[in-house]
Amino acid sequence: MLAFENVTEKYNFFELFDGGVASYEANQVKPEEGIYKKLIDRYKINPEESIFIDDLQHNIEAANKLGFNTIHLTNPKDLREKLRRYDLNI
């Protein structure tokens, strides 16, 4: 079993997402631009209307270059508060 599949089965919060792009299927990794573009193309995402969340600053910088709103997540307990800054109903 792939590590990604193991993690998604172990943690149920992945059920909250509508989709995603895994590095192994894209043959690219963050912060390579192509993996972000694959996500944009697959789901017809407008980066300016989206929020990219990551714990690594270089991944945040790459997403910013493509126009994403971003949250640099250094403490998971802070995520809800950081999302509220975007006027989301959470």
Phi and psi restraints in degrees (range 20) as a CNS / XPLOR table:
assign (resid 1 and name C) (resid 2 and name N)
       (resid 2 and name CA) (resid 2 and name C) 1.0 -66.2 20.0 2
assign (resid 2 and name N) (resid 2 and name CA)
       (resid 2 and name C) (resid 3 and name N) 1.0 147.8 20.0 2
assign (resid 2 and name C) (resid 3 and name N)
       (resid 3 and name CA) (resid 3 and name C) 1.0 -57.2 20.0 2
assign (resid 3 and name N) (resid 3 and name CA)
       (resid 3 and name C) (resid 4 and name N) 1.0 -40.5 20.0 2
assign (resid 3 and name C) (resid 4 and name N)
       (resid 4 and name CA) (resid 4 and name C) 1.0 -61.4 20.0 2
assign (resid 4 and name N) (resid 4 and name CA)
       (resid 4 and name C) (resid 5 and name N) 1.0 -44.6 20.0 2
assign (resid 4 and name C) (resid 5 and name N)
       (resid 5 and name CA) (resid 5 and name C) 1.0 -63.5 20.0 2
assign (resid 5 and name N) (resid 5 and name CA)
       (resid 5 and name C) (resid 6 and name N) 1.0 -38.3 20.0 2
assign (resid 5 and name C) (resid 6 and name N)
       (resid 6 and name CA) (resid 6 and name C) 1.0 -62.1 20.0 2
assign (resid 6 and name N) (resid 6 and name CA)
       (resid 6 and name C) (resid 7 and name N) 1.0 -44.6 20.0 2
assign (resid 6 and name C) (resid 7 and name N)
       (resid 7 and name CA) (resid 7 and name C) 1.0 -66.6 20.0 2
assign (resid 7 and name N) (resid 7 and name CA)
       (resid 7 and name C) (resid 8 and name N) 1.0 -43.8 20.0 2
assign (resid 7 and name C) (resid 8 and name N)
       (resid 8 and name CA) (resid 8 and name C) 1.0 -67.2 20.0 2
assign (resid 8 and name N) (resid 8 and name CA)
       (resid 8 and name C) (resid 9 and name N) 1.0 -28.4 20.0 2
assign (resid 8 and name C) (resid 9 and name N)
       (resid 9 and name CA) (resid 9 and name C) 1.0 -77.4 20.0 2
assign (resid 9 and name N) (resid 9 and name CA)
       (resid 9 and name C) (resid 10 and name N) 1.0 -31.8 20.0 2
assign (resid 9 and name C) (resid 10 and name N)
       (resid 10 and name CA) (resid 10 and name C) 1.0 -75.4 20.0 2
assign (resid 10 and name N) (resid 10 and name CA)
       (resid 10 and name C) (resid 11 and name N) 1.0 -37.6 20.0 2
assign (resid 10 and name C) (resid 11 and name N)
       (resid 11 and name CA) (resid 11 and name C) 1.0 -112.2 20.0 2
assign (resid 11 and name N) (resid 11 and name CA)
       (resid 11 and name C) (resid 12 and name N) 1.0 118.6 20.0 2
assign (resid 11 and name C) (resid 12 and name N)
       (resid 12 and name CA) (resid 12 and name C) 1.0 -76.3 20.0 2
assign (resid 12 and name N) (resid 12 and name CA)
       (resid 12 and name C) (resid 13 and name N) 1.0 -9.2 20.0 2
assign (resid 12 and name C) (resid 13 and name N)
       (resid 13 and name CA) (resid 13 and name C) 1.0 -66.0 20.0 2
assign (resid 13 and name N) (resid 13 and name CA)
       (resid 13 and name C) (resid 14 and name N) 1.0 -17.2 20.0 2
assign (resid 13 and name C) (resid 14 and name N)
       (resid 14 and name CA) (resid 14 and name C) 1.0 -64.6 20.0 2
assign (resid 14 and name N) (resid 14 and name CA)
       (resid 14 and name C) (resid 15 and name N) 1.0 -20.5 20.0 2
assign (resid 14 and name C) (resid 15 and name N)
       (resid 15 and name CA) (resid 15 and name C) 1.0 -66.4 20.0 2
assign (resid 15 and name N) (resid 15 and name CA)
       (resid 15 and name C) (resid 16 and name N) 1.0 -17.0 20.0 2
assign (resid 15 and name C) (resid 16 and name N)
       (resid 16 and name CA) (resid 16 and name C) 1.0 -78.0 20.0 2
assign (resid 16 and name N) (resid 16 and name CA)
       (resid 16 and name C) (resid 17 and name N) 1.0 -13.2 20.0 2
assign (resid 16 and name C) (resid 17 and name N)
       (resid 17 and name CA) (resid 17 and name C) 1.0 -95.3 20.0 2
assign (resid 17 and name N) (resid 17 and name CA)
       (resid 17 and name C) (resid 18 and name N) 1.0 146.6 20.0 2
assign (resid 17 and name C) (resid 18 and name N)
       (resid 18 and name CA) (resid 18 and name C) 1.0 -83.7 20.0 2
assign (resid 18 and name N) (resid 18 and name CA)
       (resid 18 and name C) (resid 19 and name N) 1.0 -13.0 20.0 2
assign (resid 18 and name C) (resid 19 and name N)
       (resid 19 and name CA) (resid 19 and name C) 1.0 170.6 20.0 2
assign (resid 19 and name N) (resid 19 and name CA)
       (resid 19 and name C) (resid 20 and name N) 1.0 -169.3 20.0 2
assign (resid 19 and name C) (resid 20 and name N)
       (resid 20 and name CA) (resid 20 and name C) 1.0 174.7 20.0 2
assign (resid 20 and name N) (resid 20 and name CA)
       (resid 20 and name C) (resid 21 and name N) 1.0 175.6 20.0 2
assign (resid 20 and name C) (resid 21 and name N)
       (resid 21 and name CA) (resid 21 and name C) 1.0 -128.8 20.0 2
assign (resid 21 and name N) (resid 21 and name CA)
       (resid 21 and name C) (resid 22 and name N) 1.0 119.6 20.0 2
assign (resid 21 and name C) (resid 22 and name N)
       (resid 22 and name CA) (resid 22 and name C) 1.0 -92.7 20.0 2
assign (resid 22 and name N) (resid 22 and name CA)
       (resid 22 and name C) (resid 23 and name N) 1.0 142.8 20.0 2
assign (resid 22 and name C) (resid 23 and name N)
       (resid 23 and name CA) (resid 23 and name C) 1.0 -54.9 20.0 2
assign (resid 23 and name N) (resid 23 and name CA)
       (resid 23 and name C) (resid 24 and name N) 1.0 -41.2 20.0 2
assign (resid 23 and name C) (resid 24 and name N)
       (resid 24 and name CA) (resid 24 and name C) 1.0 -64.3 20.0 2
assign (resid 24 and name N) (resid 24 and name CA)
       (resid 24 and name C) (resid 25 and name N) 1.0 -31.2 20.0 2
assign (resid 24 and name C) (resid 25 and name N)
       (resid 25 and name CA) (resid 25 and name C) 1.0 -85.3 20.0 2
assign (resid 25 and name N) (resid 25 and name CA)
       (resid 25 and name C) (resid 26 and name N) 1.0 -24.9 20.0 2
assign (resid 25 and name C) (resid 26 and name N)
       (resid 26 and name CA) (resid 26 and name C) 1.0 -90.5 20.0 2
assign (resid 26 and name N) (resid 26 and name CA)
       (resid 26 and name C) (resid 27 and name N) 1.0 -11.6 20.0 2
assign (resid 26 and name C) (resid 27 and name N)
       (resid 27 and name CA) (resid 27 and name C) 1.0 55.7 20.0 2
assign (resid 27 and name N) (resid 27 and name CA)
       (resid 27 and name C) (resid 28 and name N) 1.0 31.8 20.0 2
assign (resid 27 and name C) (resid 28 and name N)
       (resid 28 and name CA) (resid 28 and name C) 1.0 -148.1 20.0 2
assign (resid 28 and name N) (resid 28 and name CA)
       (resid 28 and name C) (resid 29 and name N) 1.0 161.0 20.0 2
assign (resid 28 and name C) (resid 29 and name N)
       (resid 29 and name CA) (resid 29 and name C) 1.0 -129.7 20.0 2
assign (resid 29 and name N) (resid 29 and name CA)
       (resid 29 and name C) (resid 30 and name N) 1.0 156.7 20.0 2
assign (resid 29 and name C) (resid 30 and name N)
       (resid 30 and name CA) (resid 30 and name C) 1.0 -67.2 20.0 2
assign (resid 30 and name N) (resid 30 and name CA)
       (resid 30 and name C) (resid 31 and name N) 1.0 141.0 20.0 2
assign (resid 30 and name C) (resid 31 and name N)
       (resid 31 and name CA) (resid 31 and name C) 1.0 -96.9 20.0 2
assign (resid 31 and name N) (resid 31 and name CA)
       (resid 31 and name C) (resid 32 and name N) 1.0 24.8 20.0 2
assign (resid 31 and name C) (resid 32 and name N)
       (resid 32 and name CA) (resid 32 and name C) 1.0 -61.6 20.0 2
assign (resid 32 and name N) (resid 32 and name CA)
       (resid 32 and name C) (resid 33 and name N) 1.0 132.9 20.0 2
assign (resid 32 and name C) (resid 33 and name N)
       (resid 33 and name CA) (resid 33 and name C) 1.0 -58.9 20.0 2
assign (resid 33 and name N) (resid 33 and name CA)
       (resid 33 and name C) (resid 34 and name N) 1.0 -34.3 20.0 2
assign (resid 33 and name C) (resid 34 and name N)
       (resid 34 and name CA) (resid 34 and name C) 1.0 -60.5 20.0 2
assign (resid 34 and name N) (resid 34 and name CA)
       (resid 34 and name C) (resid 35 and name N) 1.0 -33.8 20.0 2
assign (resid 34 and name C) (resid 35 and name N)
       (resid 35 and name CA) (resid 35 and name C) 1.0 -70.3 20.0 2
assign (resid 35 and name N) (resid 35 and name CA)
       (resid 35 and name C) (resid 36 and name N) 1.0 -34.2 20.0 2
assign (resid 35 and name C) (resid 36 and name N)
       (resid 36 and name CA) (resid 36 and name C) 1.0 -69.4 20.0 2
assign (resid 36 and name N) (resid 36 and name CA)
       (resid 36 and name C) (resid 37 and name N) 1.0 -40.9 20.0 2
assign (resid 36 and name C) (resid 37 and name N)
       (resid 37 and name CA) (resid 37 and name C) 1.0 -66.7 20.0 2
assign (resid 37 and name N) (resid 37 and name CA)
       (resid 37 and name C) (resid 38 and name N) 1.0 -34.3 20.0 2
assign (resid 37 and name C) (resid 38 and name N)
       (resid 38 and name CA) (resid 38 and name C) 1.0 -63.0 20.0 2
assign (resid 38 and name N) (resid 38 and name CA)
       (resid 38 and name C) (resid 39 and name N) 1.0 -41.7 20.0 2
assign (resid 38 and name C) (resid 39 and name N)
       (resid 39 and name CA) (resid 39 and name C) 1.0 -63.0 20.0 2
assign (resid 39 and name N) (resid 39 and name CA)
       (resid 39 and name C) (resid 40 and name N) 1.0 -45.8 20.0 2
assign (resid 39 and name C) (resid 40 and name N)
       (resid 40 and name CA) (resid 40 and name C) 1.0 -60.5 20.0 2
assign (resid 40 and name N) (resid 40 and name CA)
       (resid 40 and name C) (resid 41 and name N) 1.0 -46.9 20.0 2
assign (resid 40 and name C) (resid 41 and name N)
       (resid 41 and name CA) (resid 41 and name C) 1.0 -68.8 20.0 2
assign (resid 41 and name N) (resid 41 and name CA)
       (resid 41 and name C) (resid 42 and name N) 1.0 -44.8 20.0 2
assign (resid 41 and name C) (resid 42 and name N)
       (resid 42 and name CA) (resid 42 and name C) 1.0 -61.4 20.0 2
assign (resid 42 and name N) (resid 42 and name CA)
       (resid 42 and name C) (resid 43 and name N) 1.0 -40.3 20.0 2
assign (resid 42 and name C) (resid 43 and name N)
       (resid 43 and name CA) (resid 43 and name C) 1.0 -110.1 20.0 2
assign (resid 43 and name N) (resid 43 and name CA)
       (resid 43 and name C) (resid 44 and name N) 1.0 9.8 20.0 2
assign (resid 43 and name C) (resid 44 and name N)
       (resid 44 and name CA) (resid 44 and name C) 1.0 52.0 20.0 2
assign (resid 44 and name N) (resid 44 and name CA)
       (resid 44 and name C) (resid 45 and name N) 1.0 48.9 20.0 2
assign (resid 44 and name C) (resid 45 and name N)
       (resid 45 and name CA) (resid 45 and name C) 1.0 -84.7 20.0 2
assign (resid 45 and name N) (resid 45 and name CA)
       (resid 45 and name C) (resid 46 and name N) 1.0 137.3 20.0 2
assign (resid 45 and name C) (resid 46 and name N)
       (resid 46 and name CA) (resid 46 and name C) 1.0 -97.1 20.0 2
assign (resid 46 and name N) (resid 46 and name CA)
       (resid 46 and name C) (resid 47 and name N) 1.0 107.7 20.0 2
assign (resid 46 and name C) (resid 47 and name N)
       (resid 47 and name CA) (resid 47 and name C) 1.0 -53.8 20.0 2
assign (resid 47 and name N) (resid 47 and name CA)
       (resid 47 and name C) (resid 48 and name N) 1.0 -33.9 20.0 2
assign (resid 47 and name C) (resid 48 and name N)
       (resid 48 and name CA) (resid 48 and name C) 1.0 -67.0 20.0 2
assign (resid 48 and name N) (resid 48 and name CA)
       (resid 48 and name C) (resid 49 and name N) 1.0 -17.6 20.0 2
assign (resid 48 and name C) (resid 49 and name N)
       (resid 49 and name CA) (resid 49 and name C) 1.0 -105.7 20.0 2
assign (resid 49 and name N) (resid 49 and name CA)
       (resid 49 and name C) (resid 50 and name N) 1.0 14.2 20.0 2
assign (resid 49 and name C) (resid 50 and name N)
       (resid 50 and name CA) (resid 50 and name C) 1.0 -125.6 20.0 2
assign (resid 50 and name N) (resid 50 and name CA)
       (resid 50 and name C) (resid 51 and name N) 1.0 161.3 20.0 2
assign (resid 50 and name C) (resid 51 and name N)
       (resid 51 and name CA) (resid 51 and name C) 1.0 -123.5 20.0 2
assign (resid 51 and name N) (resid 51 and name CA)
       (resid 51 and name C) (resid 52 and name N) 1.0 122.7 20.0 2
assign (resid 51 and name C) (resid 52 and name N)
       (resid 52 and name CA) (resid 52 and name C) 1.0 -100.7 20.0 2
assign (resid 52 and name N) (resid 52 and name CA)
       (resid 52 and name C) (resid 53 and name N) 1.0 126.8 20.0 2
assign (resid 52 and name C) (resid 53 and name N)
       (resid 53 and name CA) (resid 53 and name C) 1.0 -117.7 20.0 2
assign (resid 53 and name N) (resid 53 and name CA)
       (resid 53 and name C) (resid 54 and name N) 1.0 130.4 20.0 2
assign (resid 53 and name C) (resid 54 and name N)
       (resid 54 and name CA) (resid 54 and name C) 1.0 -155.6 20.0 2
assign (resid 54 and name N) (resid 54 and name CA)
       (resid 54 and name C) (resid 55 and name N) 1.0 157.6 20.0 2
assign (resid 54 and name C) (resid 55 and name N)
       (resid 55 and name CA) (resid 55 and name C) 1.0 -94.5 20.0 2
assign (resid 55 and name N) (resid 55 and name CA)
       (resid 55 and name C) (resid 56 and name N) 1.0 -7.4 20.0 2
assign (resid 55 and name C) (resid 56 and name N)
       (resid 56 and name CA) (resid 56 and name C) 1.0 -108.7 20.0 2
assign (resid 56 and name N) (resid 56 and name CA)
       (resid 56 and name C) (resid 57 and name N) 1.0 127.9 20.0 2
assign (resid 56 and name C) (resid 57 and name N)
       (resid 57 and name CA) (resid 57 and name C) 1.0 -60.3 20.0 2
assign (resid 57 and name N) (resid 57 and name CA)
       (resid 57 and name C) (resid 58 and name N) 1.0 -38.9 20.0 2
assign (resid 57 and name C) (resid 58 and name N)
       (resid 58 and name CA) (resid 58 and name C) 1.0 -67.2 20.0 2
assign (resid 58 and name N) (resid 58 and name CA)
       (resid 58 and name C) (resid 59 and name N) 1.0 -28.2 20.0 2
assign (resid 58 and name C) (resid 59 and name N)
       (resid 59 and name CA) (resid 59 and name C) 1.0 -72.4 20.0 2
assign (resid 59 and name N) (resid 59 and name CA)
       (resid 59 and name C) (resid 60 and name N) 1.0 -37.2 20.0 2
assign (resid 59 and name C) (resid 60 and name N)
       (resid 60 and name CA) (resid 60 and name C) 1.0 -62.2 20.0 2
assign (resid 60 and name N) (resid 60 and name CA)
       (resid 60 and name C) (resid 61 and name N) 1.0 -45.5 20.0 2
assign (resid 60 and name C) (resid 61 and name N)
       (resid 61 and name CA) (resid 61 and name C) 1.0 -61.2 20.0 2
assign (resid 61 and name N) (resid 61 and name CA)
       (resid 61 and name C) (resid 62 and name N) 1.0 -40.5 20.0 2
assign (resid 61 and name C) (resid 62 and name N)
       (resid 62 and name CA) (resid 62 and name C) 1.0 -64.8 20.0 2
assign (resid 62 and name N) (resid 62 and name CA)
       (resid 62 and name C) (resid 63 and name N) 1.0 -41.8 20.0 2
assign (resid 62 and name C) (resid 63 and name N)
       (resid 63 and name CA) (resid 63 and name C) 1.0 -66.4 20.0 2
assign (resid 63 and name N) (resid 63 and name CA)
       (resid 63 and name C) (resid 64 and name N) 1.0 -38.9 20.0 2
assign (resid 63 and name C) (resid 64 and name N)
       (resid 64 and name CA) (resid 64 and name C) 1.0 -59.4 20.0 2
assign (resid 64 and name N) (resid 64 and name CA)
       (resid 64 and name C) (resid 65 and name N) 1.0 -39.9 20.0 2
assign (resid 64 and name C) (resid 65 and name N)
       (resid 65 and name CA) (resid 65 and name C) 1.0 -61.4 20.0 2
assign (resid 65 and name N) (resid 65 and name CA)
       (resid 65 and name C) (resid 66 and name N) 1.0 -27.1 20.0 2
assign (resid 65 and name C) (resid 66 and name N)
       (resid 66 and name CA) (resid 66 and name C) 1.0 -93.4 20.0 2
assign (resid 66 and name N) (resid 66 and name CA)
       (resid 66 and name C) (resid 67 and name N) 1.0 2.8 20.0 2
assign (resid 66 and name C) (resid 67 and name N)
       (resid 67 and name CA) (resid 67 and name C) 1.0 97.1 20.0 2
assign (resid 67 and name N) (resid 67 and name CA)
       (resid 67 and name C) (resid 68 and name N) 1.0 3.5 20.0 2
assign (resid 67 and name C) (resid 68 and name N)
       (resid 68 and name CA) (resid 68 and name C) 1.0 -70.9 20.0 2
assign (resid 68 and name N) (resid 68 and name CA)
       (resid 68 and name C) (resid 69 and name N) 1.0 144.9 20.0 2
assign (resid 68 and name C) (resid 69 and name N)
       (resid 69 and name CA) (resid 69 and name C) 1.0 -72.7 20.0 2
assign (resid 69 and name N) (resid 69 and name CA)
       (resid 69 and name C) (resid 70 and name N) 1.0 146.7 20.0 2
assign (resid 69 and name C) (resid 70 and name N)
       (resid 70 and name CA) (resid 70 and name C) 1.0 -137.2 20.0 2
assign (resid 70 and name N) (resid 70 and name CA)
       (resid 70 and name C) (resid 71 and name N) 1.0 155.3 20.0 2
assign (resid 70 and name C) (resid 71 and name N)
       (resid 71 and name CA) (resid 71 and name C) 1.0 -130.4 20.0 2
assign (resid 71 and name N) (resid 71 and name CA)
       (resid 71 and name C) (resid 72 and name N) 1.0 119.0 20.0 2
assign (resid 71 and name C) (resid 72 and name N)
       (resid 72 and name CA) (resid 72 and name C) 1.0 -85.4 20.0 2
assign (resid 72 and name N) (resid 72 and name CA)
       (resid 72 and name C) (resid 73 and name N) 1.0 106.9 20.0 2
assign (resid 72 and name C) (resid 73 and name N)
       (resid 73 and name CA) (resid 73 and name C) 1.0 -90.9 20.0 2
assign (resid 73 and name N) (resid 73 and name CA)
       (resid 73 and name C) (resid 74 and name N) 1.0 102.1 20.0 2
assign (resid 73 and name C) (resid 74 and name N)
       (resid 74 and name CA) (resid 74 and name C) 1.0 -99.4 20.0 2
assign (resid 74 and name N) (resid 74 and name CA)
       (resid 74 and name C) (resid 75 and name N) 1.0 -20.2 20.0 2
assign (resid 74 and name C) (resid 75 and name N)
       (resid 75 and name CA) (resid 75 and name C) 1.0 -143.3 20.0 2
assign (resid 75 and name N) (resid 75 and name CA)
       (resid 75 and name C) (resid 76 and name N) 1.0 113.4 20.0 2
assign (resid 75 and name C) (resid 76 and name N)
       (resid 76 and name CA) (resid 76 and name C) 1.0 -54.9 20.0 2
assign (resid 76 and name N) (resid 76 and name CA)
       (resid 76 and name C) (resid 77 and name N) 1.0 -27.6 20.0 2
assign (resid 76 and name C) (resid 77 and name N)
       (resid 77 and name CA) (resid 77 and name C) 1.0 -66.3 20.0 2
assign (resid 77 and name N) (resid 77 and name CA)
       (resid 77 and name C) (resid 78 and name N) 1.0 -18.7 20.0 2
assign (resid 77 and name C) (resid 78 and name N)
       (resid 78 and name CA) (resid 78 and name C) 1.0 -90.1 20.0 2
assign (resid 78 and name N) (resid 78 and name CA)
       (resid 78 and name C) (resid 79 and name N) 1.0 -6.7 20.0 2
assign (resid 78 and name C) (resid 79 and name N)
       (resid 79 and name CA) (resid 79 and name C) 1.0 -60.2 20.0 2
assign (resid 79 and name N) (resid 79 and name CA)
       (resid 79 and name C) (resid 80 and name N) 1.0 -47.2 20.0 2
assign (resid 79 and name C) (resid 80 and name N)
       (resid 80 and name CA) (resid 80 and name C) 1.0 -56.6 20.0 2
assign (resid 80 and name N) (resid 80 and name CA)
       (resid 80 and name C) (resid 81 and name N) 1.0 -45.6 20.0 2
assign (resid 80 and name C) (resid 81 and name N)
       (resid 81 and name CA) (resid 81 and name C) 1.0 -64.1 20.0 2
assign (resid 81 and name N) (resid 81 and name CA)
       (resid 81 and name C) (resid 82 and name N) 1.0 -41.1 20.0 2
assign (resid 81 and name C) (resid 82 and name N)
       (resid 82 and name CA) (resid 82 and name C) 1.0 -66.7 20.0 2
assign (resid 82 and name N) (resid 82 and name CA)
       (resid 82 and name C) (resid 83 and name N) 1.0 -35.8 20.0 2
assign (resid 82 and name C) (resid 83 and name N)
       (resid 83 and name CA) (resid 83 and name C) 1.0 -68.5 20.0 2
assign (resid 83 and name N) (resid 83 and name CA)
       (resid 83 and name C) (resid 84 and name N) 1.0 -33.4 20.0 2
assign (resid 83 and name C) (resid 84 and name N)
       (resid 84 and name CA) (resid 84 and name C) 1.0 -61.2 20.0 2
assign (resid 84 and name N) (resid 84 and name CA)
       (resid 84 and name C) (resid 85 and name N) 1.0 -26.6 20.0 2
assign (resid 84 and name C) (resid 85 and name N)
       (resid 85 and name CA) (resid 85 and name C) 1.0 -63.7 20.0 2
assign (resid 85 and name N) (resid 85 and name CA)
       (resid 85 and name C) (resid 86 and name N) 1.0 -16.4 20.0 2
assign (resid 85 and name C) (resid 86 and name N)
       (resid 86 and name CA) (resid 86 and name C) 1.0 -98.5 20.0 2
assign (resid 86 and name N) (resid 86 and name CA)
       (resid 86 and name C) (resid 87 and name N) 1.0 12.5 20.0 2
assign (resid 86 and name C) (resid 87 and name N)
       (resid 87 and name CA) (resid 87 and name C) 1.0 55.4 20.0 2
assign (resid 87 and name N) (resid 87 and name CA)
       (resid 87 and name C) (resid 88 and name N) 1.0 47.0 20.0 2
assign (resid 87 and name C) (resid 88 and name N)
       (resid 88 and name CA) (resid 88 and name C) 1.0 -95.9 20.0 2
assign (resid 88 and name N) (resid 88 and name CA)
       (resid 88 and name C) (resid 89 and name N) 1.0 150.3 20.0 2
assign (resid 88 and name C) (resid 89 and name N)
       (resid 89 and name CA) (resid 89 and name C) 1.0 -87.2 20.0 2
assign (resid 89 and name N) (resid 89 and name CA)
       (resid 89 and name C) (resid 90 and name N) 1.0 91.3 20.0 2
